[in-house]
């Protein structure tokens, strides 16, 4: 199975990548995809959790953090740890490519306008490339 990775490239006038991630997750949820959002830390996971509740008043995205909800999990799981349930799509918000990335067929990643974050995205791009992933970019 070849993993497809799509990088959303944000320009300086674009919204921040966390809000864009929430919009993409909402779209994936409406397509009946099970999504895993991976963050660097518990604090960042809680930030995304809060943002998913508030980013769009017309869009409810059922989601949970580790230990919340049903054992089978909600359609969207947010964590700083490896996934515990089977998911269709990985939304990577972490600094690095997670070791478990290869278990996903589809990965969404982001290239923020900030130079430091952009450099980290380039490193992730190279890591995905070395892992044999199919890579694509899109303007956000």
C-alpha atoms as one frame of an Amber mdcrd trajectory, in Angstrom:
protein
   0.000   0.000   0.000   1.425   3.361  -1.042   0.656   6.190   1.320  -0.534
   9.408  -0.314   0.562  12.603   1.450  -0.955  15.971   0.577   0.720  19.114
   1.867  -1.456  22.230   2.090   0.801  25.241   1.492  -0.382  28.420   3.201
   0.709  31.865   2.065   1.267  34.826   4.367  -2.326  36.049   3.998  -3.873
  32.644   4.688  -5.490  31.632   7.926  -3.442  29.624  10.358  -2.890  25.944
   9.649  -4.795  24.759  12.743  -8.020  26.352  11.553  -7.429  24.948   8.063
  -6.875  21.516   9.642 -10.260  21.795  11.383 -11.966  22.705   8.094 -10.366
  19.715   6.360 -11.324  17.393   9.223 -14.931  18.612   9.036 -14.955  17.902
   5.303 -13.504  14.415   5.835 -16.107  13.714   8.535 -18.893  14.674   6.107
 -17.363  12.111   3.693 -17.705   9.445   6.439 -13.934   9.164   6.883 -12.478
   8.217  10.257  -9.697  10.691  11.052  -6.747  10.661  13.431  -5.260  14.055
  14.317  -1.726  13.720  15.652  -0.187  16.487  17.794   3.187  16.967  19.485
   1.756  17.265  22.992  -1.285  16.858  25.184  -1.594  20.651  25.365  -1.711
  20.954  21.578  -4.283  18.155  21.395  -6.493  20.054  23.841  -6.083  23.216
  21.743  -7.312  21.370  18.623 -10.135  19.840  20.678 -11.314  23.327  21.671
 -10.893  24.661  18.135 -13.021  21.844  16.681 -15.839  22.867  19.025 -15.701
  26.525  18.023 -14.282  27.017  14.510 -17.663  26.833  12.713 -20.999  27.198
  14.480 -22.770  25.342  11.631 -20.476  22.321  11.652 -20.417  19.724  14.421
 -17.520  17.277  14.225 -17.779  14.411  16.732 -14.322  13.975  18.212 -12.538
  12.822  21.322  -9.230  12.831  23.131  -7.698   9.618  24.550  -9.828   8.105
  27.297 -12.968   9.986  26.281 -16.080   8.566  24.655 -16.762   5.037  23.496
 -14.094   2.347  23.305 -14.507   2.272  19.503 -13.845   6.019  19.465 -15.619
   8.817  17.695 -15.167   9.538  13.974 -12.311  11.931  14.811  -9.657  11.102
  17.375  -7.119  13.682  18.579  -3.976  12.520  20.326  -0.282  12.954  21.030
   0.042   9.136  21.223  -0.259   6.406  18.583  -3.810   5.639  17.415  -5.751
   2.888  19.154  -8.389   2.394  16.443  -8.311   1.943  12.682  -8.538   5.278
  10.832  -8.708   6.312   7.163  -6.763   9.571   7.319  -3.916  10.959   9.408
  -3.858  14.729   9.890  -0.322  15.419  11.044   0.056  18.558  13.133   3.264
  17.352  14.783   6.764  18.661  14.154   7.952  15.282  12.811   6.505  12.375
  10.875   5.137   9.893  13.429   6.565   6.358  13.405   3.082   4.940  12.727
   2.424   7.103   9.624   2.864   4.123   7.300  -0.317   2.483   8.587  -2.385
   5.221   6.907  -3.326   5.297   3.238  -3.883   9.081   3.297  -2.035  11.787
   5.229  -2.705  15.515   5.338   0.128  17.798   6.366   0.662  21.543   6.302
   3.252  24.109   5.256   2.554  27.259   7.310   3.830  30.657   6.161   6.111
  31.034   9.217   9.724  30.356   8.154  10.526  28.105  11.118   7.396  25.994
  10.632   8.039  25.915   6.889  11.507  24.431   7.500   9.980  21.717   9.705
   7.494  20.939   6.908  10.389  20.526   4.466  11.957  17.988   6.819   8.666
  16.064   7.013   8.389  16.171   3.220  11.837  14.573   2.916  10.931  11.941
   5.516   7.749  10.999   3.646   9.721  10.955   0.389  12.365   8.623   1.850
   9.572   6.345   3.108   8.306   5.969  -0.476   5.099   7.943  -0.056   3.303
   9.518  -3.002   3.562  13.297  -2.436   1.443  16.196  -3.639   0.967  19.845
  -2.697  -2.024  22.152  -2.855  -2.451  25.856  -2.212  -4.587  26.670   0.794
